[in-house]
Amino acid sequence: MRMIDVLWQRLEELVASQRKQGIVAGISGTKVIVAVDDAIMTLPRYKHYTPTVNDVVDIDASRRGAWIVIGTPA
């Protein structure tokens, strides 16, 4: 495999790892309880998004320890 192909593949994997998808399991005040990566997490959400239980949501996971639910995919 060419080096450029290896680098391109690694770059795609890195970008993909910064976005997660989960399923809304509940709402706790302004936080969203989400099933993601075989775990249940309570995450903040953007103000424009009003979650509903069982929504499939996109999560910005680009900052370690600062994941945020960004809304439902189009």
HUJOLIN-V992351 format. One line per field, one symbol per residue. phi: phi as a letter, one per 20 degrees, with the letter a starting at -180 (. if undefined). A space follows every 50 residues. Layout:
phi=???
This chain:
phi=.fgffffffffffffffecccbcfdrccmeddeceblmbdcdcfcfgfdd fcgmfececedfdgmcfbfdpeff
